[in-house]
Amino acid sequence: MAIILVTLLAVLTLSSASPLKKDYVGPRCFTDSCISSAGYLSSSMDFSVNPCDDFYQFSCGKWQEDHPFPANLDGWDYFQKLLYSMRT
């Protein structure tokens, strides 16, 4: 999840910084699914952090705060949380 979010944000940032595509906005999605996904992704972001200082914390900081991981696991992401919830 975090890798997908970081990749998505990097692509969006780099594409918007391109001088050749300055006025190009691209296709937009306003379906319920797109809006729900955008809300979920933005709720995981920590806007109090400057992305130039700590991009990972900026893009995934709130997710870590809202989803603390069990002590018996070494790491925790969306897919591990899903597997863990199916086992318990």
KENU-770821 format. One line per 10 residues: their letters; for each residue x negated, y, z negated of N, C-alpha, C. Coordinates in steps of 0.02 Angstrom, whole numbers. Example, Ala and Ser with C-alpha at 12.3 -4.5 7.8 and 13.67 -1.06 7.14 Angstrom:
2
AS> -660/-284/-390/-615/-225/-390/-660/-165/-390 ~ -642/-112/-354/-684/-53/-357/-645/2/-394
***
This chain:
88
MAIILVTLLA> -41/-59/0/0/0/0/-44/63/0 ~ -92/63/-45/-135/121/-50/-176/131/14 ~ -199/76/43/-238/81/104/-196/108/161 ~ -133/85/165/-88/108/217/-75/183/208 ~ -63/203/146/-49/274/133/-109/317/150 ~ -168/297/130/-229/335/144/-241/340/219 ~ -232/284/254/-241/283/327/-190/330/361 ~ -127/325/339/-75/368/368/-91/442/357 ~ -111/459/297/-126/529/282/-188/552/321 ~ -237/509/329/-297/528/367/-280/540/441
VLTLSSASPL> -239/496/469/-219/504/539/-179/568/548 ~ -133/581/503/-93/642/508/-136/705/500 ~ -183/702/454/-227/759/443/-271/772/503 ~ -302/719/529/-346/727/587/-309/748/649 ~ -249/721/659/-212/740/719/-186/812/716 ~ -171/835/656/-147/904/650/-205/954/655 ~ -266/932/643/-324/976/646/-352/984/716 ~ -328/944/763/-353/946/831/-332/1010/866 ~ -380/1049/893/-362/1111/927/-325/1099/993 ~ -332/1040/1022/-299/1026/1086/-224/1015/1076
KKDYVGPRCF> -204/992/1019/-133/977/1007/-104/1025/955 ~ -125/1086/957/-107/1134/906/-31/1144/900 ~ 4/1147/956/76/1160/954/118/1096/958 ~ 86/1040/969/123/977/976/142/951/907 ~ 206/939/897/231/913/834/240/838/837 ~ 260/812/894/270/740/901/340/720/882 ~ 356/657/894/423/633/877/434/632/802 ~ 495/645/782/513/645/712/568/593/701 ~ 567/564/643/617/513/627/659/538/568 ~ 724/539/576/769/561/524/820/508/505
TDSCISSAGY> 804/445/520/849/391/500/845/382/424 ~ 894/348/396/894/336/324/831/299/302 ~ 808/252/344/748/214/328/686/258/327 ~ 680/303/375/622/348/377/622/396/318 ~ 680/423/303/685/470/247/670/435/181 ~ 696/374/173/682/335/113/608/320/106 ~ 577/299/161/505/284/160/464/346/144 ~ 481/401/174/445/463/161/452/484/88 ~ 511/475/60/521/491/-11/480/446/-56 ~ 478/382/-39/439/335/-79/364/352/-76
LSSSMDFSVN> 340/367/-16/269/384/-8/252/449/-44 ~ 294/499/-37/278/563/-68/284/560/-144 ~ 327/514/-170/332/507/-243/269/474/-271 ~ 230/442/-229/167/410/-251/109/459/-252 ~ 118/518/-222/63/566/-215/58/611/-277 ~ -3/628/-294/-16/673/-350/-36/741/-322 ~ 13/785/-315/1/850/-283/-38/898/-328 ~ -50/879/-391/-90/922/-435/-165/916/-421 ~ -184/867/-380/-254/855/-364/-269/882/-295 ~ -326/914/-289/-348/939/-224/-373/880/-183
PCDDFYQFSC> -344/867/-124/-365/809/-84/-439/812/-63 ~ -468/871/-61/-539/877/-44/-583/855/-102 ~ -557/858/-163/-595/837/-222/-589/762/-235 ~ -528/736/-229/-516/665/-244/-456/641/-202 ~ -470/621/-141/-417/603/-95/-377/542/-119 ~ -410/493/-148/-375/434/-171/-325/452/-226 ~ -347/493/-275/-302/514/-328/-244/555/-300 ~ -259/598/-251/-207/639/-219/-155/595/-186 ~ -177/544/-149/-131/504/-109/-97/448/-149 ~ -128/424/-202/-101/366/-238/-95/375/-313
GKWQEDHPFP> -111/433/-338/-114/444/-410/-49/432/-448 ~ 6/454/-421/71/445/-456/92/372/-455 ~ 75/336/-403/94/265/-401/61/228/-458 ~ -2/242/-470/-38/209/-525/-7/227/-592 ~ 12/289/-601/43/310/-663/111/278/-674 ~ 150/272/-621/218/246/-625/222/170/-626 ~ 167/137/-606/166/64/-602/104/36/-637 ~ 101/40/-704/42/13/-739/37/-62/-728 ~ -24/-87/-721/-31/-158/-706/-43/-199/-769 ~ -20/-262/-767/-29/-307/-824/-102/-318/-840
ANLDGWDYFQ> -117/-329/-904/-186/-336/-927/-221/-397/-897 ~ -183/-447/-877/-214/-508/-852/-235/-503/-778 ~ -224/-446/-747/-242/-438/-676/-300/-389/-669 ~ -342/-401/-619/-400/-357/-606/-380/-295/-566 ~ -331/-301/-523/-309/-246/-482/-233/-247/-474 ~ -207/-195/-445/-135/-189/-441/-117/-144/-382 ~ -78/-171/-336/-52/-131/-281/20/-152/-268 ~ 50/-124/-218/121/-137/-204/135/-211/-193 ~ 92/-244/-154/103/-314/-138/92/-359/-199 ~ 42/-344/-240/32/-383/-301/91/-373/-348
KLLYSMRT> 117/-312/-352/175/-299/-394/235/-339/-370 ~ 244/-342/-305/299/-381/-277/292/-455/-293 ~ 232/-483/-284/220/-553/-301/230/-566/-375 ~ 205/-521/-416/212/-528/-489/285/-527/-509 ~ 325/-483/-479/396/-479/-497/434/-541/-474 ~ 411/-573/-420/445/-634/-397/428/-694/-442 ~ 370/-692/-474/349/-748/-517/378/-742/-587 ~ 397/-683/-608/422/-674/-677/497/-668/-678
***
